[in-house]
Amino acid sequence: MNKHELSRIVGISQRHLEYLVRAERNASPLVARRLEKTTGIARELWVFGTPAQRRAAWKKFQQEAKK
């Protein structure tokens, strides 16, 4: 799943998803819950995670999605 597909499923813009992945912004509780349901990445990480934690989780998600 690429960022375009994920942003469409979650209901946010691709730009907003980029901000969240890079930890430039934190997700709202609703968006964090949707992202957790779709990616398996814990909602706490979308709200409180550091840039390094989010990048690592995103990279792992992408690798698993390719399988």
Secondary structure as UniProt FT lines:
FT   HELIX           3..10
FT   HELIX           14..21
FT   TURN            22..23
FT   HELIX           29..39
FT   HELIX           43..48
FT   HELIX           51..66
//
